[in-house]
Amino acid sequence: AWEAPPPAPPAAALHGDRHPAAFWGAVAAMVLLFGAAFCYLVSLWRERGLLAHATTCLRSPKSAAAATALGAYLVTLVSLDLLIKREAERGGGAYHTSPMLVVPLVEFGKLMVSLALHAKTQWQSGSDKAALAEGDAPGHVWVGWANTLEVARLMLPVALLFGCNNLLNFLVLARVRLDAYAVWRNMSILFNALIWVWALQRRIEPHRWAAVALCMLGSCFNTLGPDGHILFDIGVLGVLLSALLSSSASVFNERAIKSTAAAHFSIDQLNIMLYGETLFLMLAGAIQYELRGFAKVDGRHPVHALADAIATITRGTWLIIGMQVVLGLCVSRVLKHADAVAKTVVGSLRDVGVVFLAPFVVAATRFDAISVGSACLVGLAGMIYSMPAAAPQASLPPLVDEEDGLKTGKS
């Protein structure tokens, strides 16, 4: 079993206590920060013409479809965090099914669905030659072994980083308060900014540095307990490591997606390569670490051991697997109905939703003015950070998604 210490008593139980002056001072500071940051965000929206853009989108005949797609996206994001944490608590701080089995099953599901979607696209186009003759996008055909191998090579670190990060997420969710996890994982924007500036020697806009500062302040506020003392769970270091892995994977992925070799690949083809490589790496690691070259496990053949492990998967775990497969594949299709800024705004609301709903689902969480305020600050920081550098033209450029690492289009 994937073991974790039993959850600490929720800080929400302290609601009846009298809060010290330090607590209310922090709350007042967060209110002032939120007001200033919100006004700054509105000014950025007005400056870049996003308010007019949003009004146009709302009047569009596709607005109902966009609202439905974004609503489903938000519900899936929030529900997944709550389900994973709930499953850990039901096991007394341990998962009934090891993430070493759950994560490969998720990648296998994504791979199978991506193959099915690609096959459907090929079938609808009739044939590769017919599609090209009709002037279809060249991304609907495999464009040669040289380009395929080059993209696969560039995707290899992406698959490794995302595979490790997916496993780490299960571990930290079992150990850390859910509100702290929701707040601190937004530090990925700090690592993203540092990677862009120091490693890639790129400049980022001033509003993004302001967003990084706001996110750091919001995260630090989350460490203040109801009694005025600092509450820092050592498991938060795992959340920070997860944020670093996610940011690094996104940078490697952007390099792969924007490479010349990937110019003619469709999103389904890139998904197939990414999920296939991730699954291969995880299976290779499992064989090396547990199966030891297909040796017997506890006197059983590895196939029998795997079948027994799958048989122990609970209904809640199957639900988690299904939702992760859906989430990993729906990101690239949400923008068929809603643009990238709308998706980013909804994604930033994820952590606020988690903090508000967590007390009704799990025990190891906190719901007070500090936790709510810190979640609102980091959510607002995410919206500011994701603001485009210029006003939208016909449509806004797609952004790199940090959930699955795949871009939803070319820029």
C-alpha positions as CSV (number, residue, x, y, z in Angstrom):
1,A,0.0,0.0,0.0
2,W,1.0,3.6,-0.6
3,E,1.3,4.6,3.0
4,A,1.0,8.1,4.5
5,P,0.7,9.4,8.0
6,P,-2.9,9.8,9.3
7,P,-4.3,13.2,8.6
8,A,-3.9,15.9,11.2
9,P,-7.0,17.2,12.9
10,P,-8.6,19.9,10.7
11,A,-7.8,23.4,11.7
12,A,-11.4,24.2,11.1
13,A,-12.1,22.8,14.5
14,L,-10.5,25.8,16.0
15,H,-13.2,28.1,14.6
16,G,-14.7,28.6,18.0
17,D,-11.4,29.9,19.4
18,R,-10.7,33.6,19.7
19,H,-8.3,34.6,17.0
20,P,-5.3,36.8,17.9
21,A,-4.5,40.2,16.5
22,A,-1.9,38.7,14.1
23,F,-4.7,36.6,12.5
24,W,-6.9,39.6,11.8
25,G,-4.0,41.7,10.8
26,A,-3.2,39.1,8.1
27,V,-6.8,39.0,7.0
28,A,-6.9,42.8,6.6
29,A,-3.7,42.7,4.6
30,M,-5.1,40.1,2.3
31,V,-8.3,42.1,1.7
32,L,-6.2,45.1,0.8
33,L,-3.9,43.1,-1.5
34,F,-6.9,41.4,-3.2
35,G,-8.6,44.7,-3.9
36,A,-5.4,46.2,-5.3
37,A,-4.6,43.1,-7.4
38,F,-8.2,42.9,-8.7
39,C,-8.1,46.5,-9.8
40,Y,-4.8,45.9,-11.5
41,L,-6.3,42.8,-13.3
42,V,-9.2,44.9,-14.6
43,S,-6.9,47.6,-15.8
44,L,-4.9,45.0,-17.7
45,W,-8.1,43.5,-19.2
46,R,-9.2,47.0,-20.3
47,E,-5.7,47.9,-21.7
48,R,-5.5,44.8,-23.8
49,G,-9.1,45.0,-25.0
50,L,-10.1,41.8,-23.2
51,L,-13.3,43.3,-21.7
52,A,-14.6,44.1,-25.2
53,H,-13.4,40.6,-26.3
54,A,-15.3,39.0,-23.4
55,T,-18.5,41.0,-24.3
56,T,-18.2,39.8,-27.9
57,C,-17.8,36.2,-26.8
58,L,-20.8,36.4,-24.6
59,R,-22.9,37.6,-27.5
60,S,-21.6,34.9,-29.7
61,P,-24.1,32.0,-30.6
62,K,-21.4,29.6,-29.2
63,S,-21.5,31.2,-25.7
64,A,-23.8,28.5,-24.3
65,A,-21.4,25.8,-25.6
66,A,-18.4,27.6,-24.2
67,A,-20.0,28.0,-20.8
68,T,-20.9,24.3,-20.8
69,A,-17.4,23.3,-21.8
70,L,-15.7,25.5,-19.2
71,G,-18.1,24.5,-16.5
72,A,-17.4,20.8,-17.1
73,Y,-13.7,21.6,-17.1
74,L,-13.9,23.3,-13.7
75,V,-16.0,20.6,-12.2
76,T,-13.6,17.9,-13.3
77,L,-10.6,19.8,-12.0
78,V,-12.1,20.3,-8.5
79,S,-13.7,16.9,-8.2
80,L,-10.4,15.1,-9.0
81,D,-8.5,16.7,-6.2
82,L,-11.4,16.0,-3.8
83,L,-11.7,12.4,-4.9
84,I,-8.0,11.6,-4.5
85,K,-7.8,13.1,-1.1
86,R,-11.0,11.4,0.0
87,E,-9.7,8.0,-1.2
88,A,-6.5,8.5,0.9
89,E,-8.5,9.3,4.0
90,R,-10.8,6.3,3.5
91,G,-7.7,4.2,3.6
92,G,-6.6,5.8,6.9
93,G,-3.8,7.8,5.2
94,A,-2.9,5.0,2.7
95,Y,-4.3,4.3,-0.8
96,H,-6.0,0.9,-1.3
97,T,-4.3,0.8,-4.7
98,S,-0.8,1.9,-5.2
99,P,-0.3,4.9,-7.4
100,M,2.4,2.8,-9.1
101,L,-0.5,0.9,-10.6
102,V,-3.0,3.8,-10.9
103,V,-0.9,6.2,-12.9
104,P,0.1,3.6,-15.6
105,L,-3.6,2.7,-15.9
106,V,-4.4,6.4,-16.5
107,E,-1.7,6.7,-19.1
108,F,-2.9,3.5,-20.8
109,G,-6.4,4.9,-20.9
110,K,-5.3,8.2,-22.4
111,L,-3.2,6.3,-25.0
112,M,-6.2,4.1,-26.0
113,V,-8.6,7.0,-26.3
114,S,-6.0,9.1,-28.3
115,L,-5.5,6.1,-30.7
116,A,-9.3,5.8,-31.1
117,L,-9.6,9.6,-31.8
118,H,-6.8,9.5,-34.3
119,A,-8.3,6.5,-36.0
120,K,-11.7,8.3,-36.2
121,T,-10.0,11.3,-37.8
122,Q,-8.2,9.1,-40.4
123,W,-11.5,7.3,-41.1
124,Q,-13.4,10.6,-41.6
125,S,-10.7,11.9,-43.9
126,G,-11.1,8.8,-46.1
127,S,-7.4,8.3,-46.7
128,D,-4.2,10.3,-46.3
129,K,-3.9,10.9,-50.0
130,A,-7.5,12.1,-50.3
131,A,-7.1,14.4,-47.3
132,L,-4.0,16.0,-48.8
133,A,-5.5,16.3,-52.2
134,E,-8.4,18.2,-50.7
135,G,-6.1,20.6,-49.0
136,D,-6.6,19.3,-45.5
137,A,-4.1,20.1,-42.8
138,P,-0.9,17.9,-43.1
139,G,-1.2,17.1,-39.4
140,H,-3.6,14.3,-40.2
141,V,-0.8,12.0,-41.5
142,W,2.4,10.8,-40.1
143,V,5.0,12.8,-41.8
144,G,7.9,10.5,-41.9
145,W,10.1,8.5,-39.6
146,A,12.8,11.2,-39.2
147,N,10.3,13.8,-37.9
148,T,8.5,11.1,-35.7
149,L,11.8,10.0,-34.1
150,E,12.9,13.6,-33.5
151,V,9.6,14.6,-31.8
152,A,9.7,11.3,-29.8
153,R,13.2,12.3,-28.6
154,L,12.1,15.7,-27.6
155,M,9.0,14.3,-25.8
156,L,11.1,11.9,-23.7
157,P,12.0,14.3,-20.9
158,V,8.4,15.6,-21.0
159,A,7.1,12.0,-20.4
160,L,9.6,11.4,-17.6
161,L,8.8,14.6,-15.8
162,F,5.1,14.3,-16.1
163,G,5.2,10.6,-15.0
164,C,7.2,11.4,-11.9
165,N,5.0,14.4,-11.1
166,N,1.8,12.3,-11.4
167,L,3.1,9.9,-8.9
168,L,4.3,12.7,-6.6
169,N,0.9,14.3,-6.7
170,F,-0.7,11.2,-5.1
171,L,1.9,11.1,-2.4
172,V,1.6,14.8,-1.4
173,L,-2.2,14.7,-1.5
174,A,-2.1,11.9,1.1
175,R,0.2,13.8,3.4
176,V,-0.7,17.5,3.0
177,R,-3.8,19.5,4.1
178,L,-5.9,20.0,0.9
179,D,-6.1,23.7,1.3
180,A,-2.3,24.0,1.6
181,Y,-1.9,21.8,-1.5
182,A,-4.3,23.9,-3.5
183,V,-2.5,27.1,-2.6
184,W,1.1,26.1,-2.7
185,R,1.0,24.3,-6.1
186,N,0.4,27.7,-7.7
187,M,4.1,28.3,-7.0
188,S,4.6,26.7,-10.4
189,I,4.3,30.3,-11.9
190,L,7.5,31.2,-9.9
191,F,9.4,28.3,-11.2
192,N,8.1,29.0,-14.7
193,A,9.3,32.6,-14.5
194,L,12.7,31.6,-13.2
195,I,13.2,29.0,-15.9
196,W,12.2,31.4,-18.6
197,V,14.6,34.2,-17.3
198,W,17.6,32.2,-16.1
199,A,17.6,29.0,-18.1
200,L,16.1,30.3,-21.4
201,Q,17.4,33.9,-21.2
202,R,13.9,35.3,-22.0
203,R,12.2,38.4,-20.8
204,I,8.8,38.3,-19.1
205,E,6.4,41.1,-18.8
206,P,6.2,43.2,-15.6
207,H,2.7,42.1,-14.8
208,R,3.9,38.5,-14.6
209,W,6.5,39.5,-12.0
210,A,3.7,41.2,-10.1
211,A,1.7,37.9,-10.3
212,V,4.7,35.9,-9.0
213,A,5.0,38.3,-6.0
214,L,1.2,38.1,-5.3
215,C,1.4,34.3,-5.4
216,M,4.3,34.1,-3.0
217,L,2.5,36.4,-0.6
218,G,-0.7,34.3,-0.8
219,S,1.2,31.1,-0.2
220,C,3.0,32.6,2.8
221,F,-0.3,33.8,4.3
222,N,-1.6,30.2,4.2
223,T,1.1,29.2,6.7
224,L,-0.5,31.4,9.4
225,G,-2.6,29.3,11.8
226,P,-5.8,30.4,13.5
227,D,-3.8,30.9,16.7
228,G,-1.3,33.3,15.1
229,H,1.5,30.8,14.9
230,I,3.2,29.5,11.7
231,L,1.9,26.1,10.4
232,F,4.3,24.7,7.8
233,D,3.8,21.1,6.9
234,I,7.0,19.4,5.7
235,G,4.8,17.8,3.0
236,V,4.6,21.3,1.4
237,L,8.1,20.7,0.2
238,G,6.7,17.9,-1.9
239,V,4.1,20.3,-3.4
240,L,6.9,22.7,-4.3
241,L,8.8,19.8,-5.9
242,S,5.7,18.9,-7.9
243,A,5.3,22.5,-9.0
244,L,9.0,22.5,-10.2
245,L,8.5,19.3,-12.1
246,S,5.3,20.6,-13.7
247,S,7.0,23.9,-14.8
248,S,10.1,22.1,-16.1
249,A,7.9,19.6,-18.1
250,S,5.9,22.5,-19.6
251,V,9.1,24.2,-20.8
252,F,10.4,21.0,-22.4
253,N,7.0,20.3,-23.9
254,E,6.8,23.8,-25.4
255,R,10.2,23.2,-27.0
256,A,9.0,19.9,-28.5
257,I,5.7,21.4,-29.7
258,K,7.3,24.4,-31.3
259,S,10.1,22.4,-33.0
260,T,10.2,22.2,-36.8
261,A,9.7,18.4,-36.6
262,A,6.4,18.8,-34.8
263,A,5.0,21.4,-37.2
264,H,2.9,18.9,-39.1
265,F,1.6,16.7,-36.3
266,S,-1.9,16.8,-35.0
267,I,-2.7,17.1,-31.3
268,D,-3.8,13.4,-31.2
269,Q,-0.6,12.3,-32.8
270,L,1.4,14.2,-30.2
271,N,-0.8,12.8,-27.4
272,I,-0.1,9.3,-28.6
273,M,3.7,9.9,-28.5
274,L,3.6,11.5,-25.1
275,Y,1.3,8.9,-23.4
276,G,3.0,6.0,-25.1
277,E,6.5,7.2,-23.9
278,T,5.2,7.9,-20.4
279,L,3.6,4.4,-20.2
280,F,6.7,2.8,-21.5
281,L,9.0,4.5,-18.9
282,M,6.7,3.6,-16.1
283,L,6.4,0.0,-17.1
284,A,10.2,-0.2,-17.5
285,G,10.6,1.2,-14.1
286,A,8.2,-1.2,-12.6
287,I,9.9,-4.2,-14.2
288,Q,13.3,-3.0,-13.0
289,Y,12.2,-2.2,-9.5
290,E,9.4,-4.7,-8.6
291,L,9.3,-7.5,-11.2
292,R,13.1,-7.7,-11.6
293,G,13.1,-8.9,-15.1
294,F,9.8,-10.8,-14.9
295,A,10.9,-12.8,-11.8
296,K,8.1,-14.1,-9.6
297,V,6.5,-11.7,-7.1
298,D,5.8,-13.3,-3.7
299,G,5.8,-16.7,-5.4
300,R,3.4,-15.6,-8.1
301,H,3.9,-14.9,-11.8
302,P,3.9,-11.2,-12.5
303,V,0.8,-11.5,-14.7
304,H,-1.1,-13.1,-11.8
305,A,0.2,-10.5,-9.4
306,L,-0.9,-7.7,-11.8
307,A,-4.3,-9.3,-12.1
308,D,-4.7,-9.5,-8.3
309,A,-3.7,-5.9,-8.0
310,I,-6.2,-4.8,-10.5
311,A,-8.9,-6.8,-8.8
312,T,-8.3,-4.8,-5.6
313,I,-9.0,-1.4,-7.2
314,T,-11.9,0.2,-5.5
315,R,-14.8,2.0,-7.2
316,G,-13.5,5.3,-6.1
317,T,-10.1,4.6,-7.7
318,W,-11.7,3.6,-10.9
319,L,-13.6,6.9,-10.9
320,I,-10.3,8.7,-10.3
321,I,-8.7,6.9,-13.3
322,G,-11.6,7.7,-15.5
323,M,-11.7,11.4,-14.6
324,Q,-7.9,11.7,-15.1
325,V,-8.2,10.2,-18.6
326,V,-11.1,12.6,-19.4
327,L,-9.2,15.6,-18.0
328,G,-6.0,14.8,-19.8
329,L,-7.8,14.6,-23.2
330,C,-10.4,17.3,-22.8
331,V,-7.9,20.2,-22.3
332,S,-7.0,20.3,-26.0
333,R,-10.7,20.3,-27.0
334,V,-12.1,22.9,-24.5
335,L,-10.8,25.7,-26.8
336,K,-13.1,24.5,-29.6
337,H,-15.7,26.5,-27.7
338,A,-13.8,28.8,-25.4
339,D,-10.5,30.7,-25.8
340,A,-7.3,30.3,-23.8
341,V,-7.9,33.2,-21.5
342,A,-11.3,31.9,-20.5
343,K,-9.8,28.5,-19.8
344,T,-7.1,30.1,-17.7
345,V,-9.6,32.1,-15.6
346,V,-11.6,28.9,-15.0
347,G,-8.4,27.0,-14.0
348,S,-7.5,29.8,-11.6
349,L,-10.9,29.3,-9.9
350,R,-10.1,25.7,-9.3
351,D,-8.2,26.3,-6.1
352,V,-10.9,28.6,-4.7
353,G,-13.4,25.9,-5.4
354,V,-11.3,23.2,-3.7
355,V,-10.9,25.3,-0.5
356,F,-14.7,26.0,-0.3
357,L,-15.8,22.4,-1.0
358,A,-13.1,20.5,0.8
359,P,-14.7,20.8,4.3
360,F,-17.8,18.9,3.0
361,V,-15.7,16.0,1.5
362,V,-12.5,15.5,3.5
363,A,-11.3,16.0,7.1
364,A,-7.7,17.2,6.5
365,T,-8.4,20.7,5.3
366,R,-8.9,24.1,6.7
367,F,-11.7,26.6,6.1
368,D,-11.2,30.1,7.6
369,A,-10.5,33.6,6.5
370,I,-6.8,32.8,6.1
371,S,-7.2,29.8,3.9
372,V,-10.0,31.3,1.8
373,G,-8.1,34.6,1.4
374,S,-4.8,32.9,0.4
375,A,-6.6,30.8,-2.2
376,C,-8.3,33.9,-3.7
377,L,-4.9,35.6,-3.8
378,V,-3.1,32.8,-5.6
379,G,-6.1,32.3,-8.0
380,L,-6.0,36.0,-8.9
381,A,-2.2,35.8,-9.3
382,G,-2.8,33.0,-11.8
383,M,-5.2,35.1,-13.8
384,I,-2.7,38.0,-13.9
385,Y,0.3,35.8,-14.9
386,S,-1.6,34.3,-17.8
387,M,-2.6,37.6,-19.3
388,P,-1.4,37.9,-22.9
389,A,1.3,40.5,-23.7
390,A,-0.9,42.1,-26.4
391,A,-4.5,42.6,-27.2
392,P,-6.3,39.8,-29.0
393,Q,-6.8,40.0,-32.7
394,A,-9.1,37.5,-34.3
395,S,-8.6,35.1,-31.4
396,L,-6.3,34.8,-28.5
397,P,-3.2,32.6,-28.7
398,P,-3.4,29.3,-27.0
399,L,-1.5,28.8,-23.8
400,V,0.6,25.9,-22.6
401,D,-1.6,23.8,-20.2
402,E,0.1,22.7,-17.0
403,E,-2.2,19.8,-16.4
404,D,-1.1,17.7,-19.3
405,G,1.6,19.8,-20.8
406,L,0.3,19.8,-24.3
407,K,-0.4,23.0,-26.2
408,T,-3.8,23.4,-27.7
409,G,-2.5,25.0,-30.9
410,K,0.4,26.8,-32.5
411,S,1.5,30.3,-31.8
